[in-house]
Amino acid sequence: MSQFRRDDLPLLAVIVHDYLRDQGIQTLMQYARVAYIGPPDSRLGRLADVFIPVKSLDAIDAEESLRALLDREEQERGLRFDALLAIRDCNVLPAATIAHERGWAGPDPKALLPVARKSELRRWMDATMPEHLFTEVPHVRFERGMSEASFRSQLGDFAQDGPAIFKPDRGSCSFGVTPIEDSTDIDEAWASFRACDGYRGGDFVAERRIQGTEISVECAIGEVILAIQATGYLPKFTGSFAEAGHFVPSDLDAEQLESAITLVRAIHEGLGLNSMITHSELIVRDDGPPALVELNPRIGGDMIPELHKCSSGLDLYAIAAHIAIGRTVDPEFLTRPGPIGTALIRFVDATKGMVTVKPGAMSPLVGADDRVGLLFPVGARLTEPGTNDERPAFAFVVDRDGESVDSLADRAGEMLRHVRVVDADSMATC
């Protein structure tokens, strides 16, 4: 830890959460001392200069809670923060507001207001963006406290026109998200709506599912856009909203890639976003312009920064640290000589139950750049199957010899064959 306690480096408070598993964020410590703020069980606590546990910052009053927390740490422990960085998107606006009050670097809070709610961003795009740049996504909002009869009627009418995704209006992650194939899924959506009452305000939105290829675009912005790069997505697990994995570079053709990047650039410039890194998810279509799934005002999760670092050398963590503390980004972090290889991560499909590992599961490493790991310890019990937050293990594969994405995905799957989640009812037979 002593190598990170340099008084000449600014103290950057980074807001994390209990399911952030990315170890690559420790790269931030090369450019700033770091105080992590998050729940007591955060896996990143052992890496921090200062670890500040909190019960929750995932609430509608996160700004007030965060401001009180920073004040307390400054008064009681003598910490003098120089900057604030939110890793979880629901905390970006509160963090930006506080940073603006204190004269720290960070995005303009006013520019973030349309991003805070998915429904607001949809309305802004429909009213502002040129029609030829994007495919409009029909949507309907469900306000907290509405009656069950109104809920079922409204969602039922919407589902008649095609498959949809039902999700909280604020923030991202897959908690509370329900795929709607037809009216038979309304029971599950209503259960999510009731279970999430008050969660991030309690409002939900249903959005039409657009057919096409899912990708994300990572965008780093100082005063101007510094770097912009696409990430490919493996097909989701059958019957699940949970993501199966990602790869870099994406396999889009040049025209598709240009259309996606053009849309993301136009959205960022139109909103006036600056001094931040964003993670935009899109559907690229063969017969029309791309559709925005959501714009997340934070660095991508699921080890996406590590994928880009291994593939092209683009260091999103280093860029994030420099932007957060108000430094000019060193050109070496933006150098992209072109893809030097393909990097891919694949997850185990989680089901409710206990994480089990067969002997030897931690040693099926094919090469120096390949690894398999656990996001949850052996014996952990998973209670929310089918979400992005309950994936027990991953395989990370890097290839520089022209191996196809499909082949890499198969290799990653083979690496994960010893790791699984066993339902409690079947434990006696294992």
Phi, psi and omega in degrees: 000334187297331181293346180260357185262057180265121182293340181279355179260143178293155179264115184253121176273124181244120181274117180244189179210173193288345178249020172278113185252355187293118178278342182297342183293346176297344176302331178305331185289347177286342187237350178200145168293147188233132169247114180276136177241120182184181180298157183301334184265013179301136181289346185269358184303323185288348182266350195271153166297309180226130179245120184249100181284140175226158180290313181194140169240015183260055184223168183293337180260030184300325181298312180297317180296317182292318179298317179296321180296313180297317179299318181296316181294325178291322183281316187273327183247359177072019178288139178236095183286148178247346184194165183220132180228124178260127178271331180264131191297329181291346178259359184293314181296313175302319180295318179295322179297315179294317179299319179296319179298323186267002179077020179274166175291157178151169181291157176290120181303324181296324180292336182276344186304315179292343182274339186296329178239135179299319181295324178293319179295320177300314181297319179297315180297314182298328183272339192243319190282142174302135186298330184286349183273335189213158173266124180292138180252108177302143183206162177215140184258145179239113184275143179306136175092356180294154184289157179298321181297316179294320179301308183296322180293315183292314181289325178298317178297319181293321183290340180294337183268002177138170181301150182216170172241128180253124187204162177302143183288334180255144173071184178232211189077169188261007179294125179083359183279134180229119172291135179247105177275320178200189186295343181290344180271001184292328178301314180294320179296319178295321178298318178296318180300317179288319182295330183263017181305116182092344180294117182052038179099336175091351179278148179235167175220141172252130182237139178297135177279123181263133181280140178156197182261125181275136175217174167230157177237122179266128186231124176251127186232126167262242169284333175230171178290122184267321183207145179212128188211147182261150177237130177277153180242133169289152178303140179298157176299143182302128177073016184226151174275343185296141180281142183269338181158178184218164177209154180222135000284163177292163181257024176290149173283170188301321182291318178295317180298317180296319180295321179293313181293322178298318179295313181299316179299317181295320179296313182296316180292323179294321179282340184077031179289139178205168174053051182193170170244138180236161180227104183256130177257134184223160168248119178266126186253152177279336188240028179175179180291162182292159176245137176279127174277306175194156176246114180259119186277052180202172180293145182296148177265201176057029179063023176302318176302322179294325177300314181292322179297318181288327185279312188232354182089358180290119186257089183292328178294316179297318178298317181300318180296315181294317179297317185296325182264008173081019178271155169290132183288127180296132180304336182296335179280348181255357182292121179229093183288006187105156182304129177257005179167174177253132176242137185219140173237139179226142183250157170281136177287118186274141169233162182295130179151205185254139177286126178235152180223129176282159180304138177085005185293337183271007182233023177271048183279124183277326181206179185296333182266000183258142176206154174235141183210167178257135172270339175233145179292154175303134181096349178295144179255123180267134187244348182236074184295150174087006178250163179293344185270357184236043177261118192281337186206162180218158168236132181242121187233136176235134180228135178238016184244018175085017178293143184287159178300318180300319180293319178296320179296321177295318179297318178297320178297322178294323179296331185267003189296339182273350184253130180204172176244125184254128178298141184303327182292337182254007183300327185294338183266000185261000000 
